[in-house]
Amino acid sequence: MSTDSASRDVSATDGYYEFHDHEDVAHLHALGYKSEFKRDMSPWANFSLGFTYLSPVVGVYTLFAFALATGGPPMIWSFLIVGFGQFLVALVFSEVVAQFPVAGGVYPWARRLWGRRYAWMTGWVYFVALLVTIASVVYGAGPYLASALGIEPSVNNTIIAALVLIALATLINFLGTKVLAMAAIIGFTAEIIGALVVGGWLLIAHREHGLGVLFDSFGAGGDGSYLWAFAAAALIGVYQYYGFEACGDVAEEVSDPGRLIPKAMRRTIYIGGAAATFVCLALVLSVADIPAVISGADTDPVGTLLDDAFGSVGSKIVLGVVLISFLSCAMSLQAAASRLAYSYGRDDMIMGSSLLKKFSQTRHVPPYALLVSALVPAVIVLGSKFSTDAITKIISFAALGIYIGFQMVVLAALRARLKGWVPSGKYTLGAWGLPVNIGALVYGVIAMVNMAWPRTPDAPWYDNWIVALSAVVVLGLGVVYMAVHPLHDRSTAPYDDAIPKVPAER
């Protein structure tokens, strides 16, 4: 390519972004906001943020042993089932973010679709779930870091590892959108290469089974109906497919968000889901003794497999990639949580709004919102020093809380459609909008029931129902807060404007 043509290409690209930046500013102003963020996040970086939040490596490596022991190899089909359901949710979100490309994700979407109180509760549940998920991810990285360093995975070492990851993720986020975007791309690249290399090597050199094993439960579930065993094992899929919403959480940091963010959300589902399924497939076909995993004789099939396949040195390199994945996931979660907290503060919706809405003009990030998204997970992690059982109970709410937040938006979108909302952003589903919306809601309800279903009848009732109880506690605390400190009712930012208003008759 000649220098002149290259210059024209660069000028055309700059002109494209300059045009859309002006358009984006005008659109945001029409929605009632003046953004302080810099639109430094490219479409590729926006997708990478969603991908690293979804994190196929983190999701599969964390839950593989449980899923294989509970449902046997057929558990892999849950990735296809859940992927389709969450794809419907992503389509609904795409229409909403295209019309309302505002930082914060589910909270501002629910605010425009329904109203202030409903939005407050939607954001509250999702925010708590995000903070708990950050703690869950960094805490889950502890054993991998210990293994990589060759030290004992004790409680103290796990806590130190988790706090180090929180500190690194916070530093990356504090450096601004451009650094966050670069880190997201690096994380995506490391994770996708790691997934392909590890999975490919396992399938080429260490495959123990043919594809037929994917239809053999190896007796998982015992003498009862296999459906219940599969439903429990399917949690590996249910816990895998979220993260695409993070693409919309940073809507004010992306140029032409109404067009590009829906694409990034869909790509997160396609590519993230395919990567997770591939990693899981490689692991299933390479586990030599599946009955030993199901019986409980082998409680760490991933560790056993990596050691056998890559040796001590190679397995440490793989663990390094895994740790990068954990860090990238925590970083993306923290970015989403901080934008949500900032969005709350900007609308004066919660105690401490004056700090949460403060903005660093140097780094173009909300510093106090970022601090909250670092300190709360750190406190949860430190709590494991006193009770590992307590942190397990707290973390049990994470995935269900995120699904509740999702489905509150899906429900708000369905209600708005039935009351006359016609999506008017750059991405719409047209006539497919209503059936997709209904399908997304039906899927979400089934998934939430599956997550909350009690599966430990021998445990005390409160442990058996811990997931559902944790949701009740979080929702209850939200209701109490709204009653005691009703700032949301005094918020003057725009709300409930998706549904066309019928002029009053004279």
Rosetta blueprint (number, residue, H / E / L):
1 M L
2 S L
3 T H
4 D H
5 S H
6 A H
7 S H
8 R H
9 D H
10 V H
11 S H
12 A H
13 T H
14 D H
15 G H
16 Y H
17 Y H
18 E H
19 F H
20 H H
21 D H
22 H H
23 E H
24 D H
25 V H
26 A H
27 H H
28 L H
29 H H
30 A H
31 L L
32 G L
33 Y L
34 K L
35 S L
36 E L
37 F L
38 K L
39 R L
40 D L
41 M E
42 S L
43 P H
44 W H
45 A H
46 N H
47 F H
48 S H
49 L H
50 G H
51 F H
52 T H
53 Y H
54 L H
55 S L
56 P H
57 V H
58 V H
59 G H
60 V H
61 Y H
62 T H
63 L H
64 F H
65 A H
66 F H
67 A H
68 L H
69 A H
70 T H
71 G H
72 G L
73 P H
74 P H
75 M H
76 I H
77 W H
78 S H
79 F H
80 L H
81 I H
82 V H
83 G H
84 F H
85 G H
86 Q H
87 F H
88 L H
89 V H
90 A H
91 L H
92 V H
93 F H
94 S H
95 E H
96 V H
97 V H
98 A H
99 Q H
100 F L
101 P L
102 V L
103 A L
104 G L
105 G L
106 V H
107 Y H
108 P H
109 W H
110 A H
111 R H
112 R H
113 L H
114 W L
115 G L
116 R H
117 R H
118 Y H
119 A H
120 W H
121 M H
122 T H
123 G H
124 W H
125 V H
126 Y H
127 F H
128 V H
129 A H
130 L H
131 L H
132 V H
133 T H
134 I H
135 A H
136 S H
137 V H
138 V H
139 Y H
140 G H
141 A H
142 G H
143 P H
144 Y H
145 L H
146 A H
147 S H
148 A H
149 L H
150 G L
151 I L
152 E L
153 P L
154 S L
155 V H
156 N H
157 N H
158 T H
159 I H
160 I H
161 A H
162 A H
163 L H
164 V H
165 L H
166 I H
167 A H
168 L H
169 A H
170 T H
171 L H
172 I H
173 N H
174 F H
175 L L
176 G L
177 T H
178 K H
179 V H
180 L H
181 A H
182 M H
183 A H
184 A H
185 I H
186 I H
187 G H
188 F H
189 T H
190 A H
191 E H
192 I H
193 I H
194 G H
195 A H
196 L H
197 V H
198 V H
199 G H
200 G H
201 W H
202 L H
203 L H
204 I H
205 A H
206 H L
207 R L
208 E L
209 H L
210 G L
211 L H
212 G H
213 V H
214 L H
215 F H
216 D L
217 S L
218 F L
219 G L
220 A L
221 G L
222 G L
223 D L
224 G L
225 S L
226 Y H
227 L H
228 W H
229 A H
230 F H
231 A H
232 A H
233 A H
234 A L
235 L H
236 I H
237 G H
238 V H
239 Y L
240 Q L
241 Y L
242 Y L
243 G L
244 F L
245 E L
246 A H
247 C H
248 G H
249 D H
250 V L
251 A H
252 E H
253 E H
254 V E
255 S L
256 D L
257 P H
258 G H
259 R H
260 L H
261 I H
262 P H
263 K H
264 A H
265 M H
266 R H
267 R H
268 T H
269 I H
270 Y H
271 I H
272 G H
273 G H
274 A H
275 A H
276 A H
277 T H
278 F H
279 V H
280 C H
281 L H
282 A H
283 L H
284 V H
285 L H
286 S H
287 V L
288 A L
289 D L
290 I H
291 P H
292 A H
293 V H
294 I H
295 S H
296 G L
297 A L
298 D L
299 T L
300 D L
301 P H
302 V H
303 G H
304 T H
305 L H
306 L H
307 D H
308 D H
309 A H
310 F H
311 G H
312 S H
313 V H
314 G H
315 S H
316 K H
317 I H
318 V H
319 L H
320 G H
321 V H
322 V H
323 L H
324 I H
325 S H
326 F H
327 L H
328 S H
329 C H
330 A H
331 M H
332 S H
333 L H
334 Q H
335 A H
336 A H
337 A H
338 S H
339 R H
340 L H
341 A H
342 Y H
343 S H
344 Y H
345 G H
346 R H
347 D L
348 D L
349 M L
350 I L
351 M L
352 G L
353 S H
354 S H
355 L H
356 L H
357 K L
358 K L
359 F L
360 S E
361 Q L
362 T L
363 R L
364 H L
365 V E
366 P L
367 P H
368 Y H
369 A H
370 L H
371 L H
372 V H
373 S H
374 A H
375 L H
376 V H
377 P H
378 A H
379 V H
380 I H
381 V H
382 L H
383 G H
384 S L
385 K L
386 F L
387 S L
388 T H
389 D H
390 A H
391 I H
392 T H
393 K H
394 I H
395 I H
396 S L
397 F L
398 A H
399 A H
400 L H
401 G H
402 I H
403 Y H
404 I H
405 G H
406 F H
407 Q H
408 M H
409 V H
410 V H
411 L H
412 A H
413 A H
414 L H
415 R H
416 A H
417 R H
418 L H
419 K L
420 G L
421 W L
422 V L
423 P L
424 S L
425 G L
426 K L
427 Y L
428 T L
429 L L
430 G H
431 A H
432 W H
433 G H
434 L H
435 P H
436 V H
437 N H
438 I H
439 G H
440 A H
441 L H
442 V H
443 Y H
444 G H
445 V H
446 I H
447 A H
448 M H
449 V H
450 N H
451 M H
452 A H
453 W L
454 P L
455 R L
456 T L
457 P L
458 D L
459 A L
460 P L
461 W H
462 Y H
463 D H
464 N H
465 W L
466 I H
467 V H
468 A H
469 L H
470 S H
471 A H
472 V H
473 V H
474 V H
475 L H
476 G H
477 L H
478 G H
479 V H
480 V H
481 Y H
482 M H
483 A H
484 V H
485 H L
486 P L
487 L H
488 H H
489 D H
490 R H
491 S L
492 T L
493 A L
494 P L
495 Y L
496 D L
497 D L
498 A L
499 I L
500 P L
501 K L
502 V L
503 P L
504 A L
505 E L
506 R L
